[in-house]
Amino acid sequence: MMPWMFWGWGMWIFPVIGLIVFLFVIYFIFTRIFPGGGPVGGRTAGEQSPLEILKIRYAKGDISREEFERMKKDVTENGGAGR
């Protein structure tokens, strides 16, 4: 009996385990390099447009309605909302 025959038909399990570990490592690397949905996803999770930030500030009560409307006009005229 050959030494590799000791495992019998169970020898296929090691390449499968190796493949799973390899794919996990690749997944881990890509989630660290491209957080927030990958390279095609556009903005990352923490990145917001100026208009989104303005809406959040208004919702929190940091600025009044008049200030919100004035700043919104400035942001949309200058093209900052689309980034």
Buried (B, 14 or more C-beta within 10 A) or exposed (E): EEEEEEEEEEEEEEEEEEEEEEEEEEEEEEEEEEEEEEEEEEEEEEEBBBBEEBBEBBEEEEBEEEEBEEBBEEBBEEEEBEE
